[in-house]
Amino acid sequence: MIKIGDWIRTDLGLSGRVIGTGVLTTREWPAWKIETRDGKITAVLKEDTELWVKGD
């Protein structure tokens, strides 16, 4: 189970530390809010991610 503080990645190679949850678009798709290694904040669909490194 993924939680805030864990590192996740997608099939497309995007990875980052989970900093929150939310929804994307008006369809309200469940999403993770992440901070990438270079400090950018973005969101990815929960269904497209896998746990990479467990957080503290």
N, C-alpha and C positions, 0 to 999 in steps of 0.2 A: 504494500500500500504506500503510495506516494504522499508525502506531507510537506508542509512548509519547512524550508531548510535543506531539503534533498536536492540533488542535482539530477536533472532529467535530460533526455535527448530525443530527437525525432529521427525518422528514417531519412530525412533530407540533410541530416548532419547538424542541425541547430541544437545547441545545448545551453543550459543555464541553471542557475539556482532558483528554486521556487520561492517566490516572495508573496504570493497570494493566489486567490482564485477569483473567477468571474465568469462572464458569458461573452460570447462573440456574436455580433450582429443582432438583428431583430429576431432571428430564429432562436436566440438564447442557447447556443451550443456551449456546453461546459468547457471552460478553458483554465489553464494555469497561467498566471502572470509570472514571468521569469526575468532575471537579470543575467545577461550574457557575460562572458569573461571580460569583454571590453567595456562593460558598464552600461550597455544599452538595455532599456526595458522594453519588453515585447510580450505578446501572449501567443500561446499555442493551444490547439485543441487537445483536451485530455485524452481523447481516443487515439491520437497520433503519437503519444509519448510513452517512454519506458523509463524506469528507474535506472540511473546511471551510477550514482554514488549516494549512499545513505548519509544524511546530515547528522549533526550532533544530537 
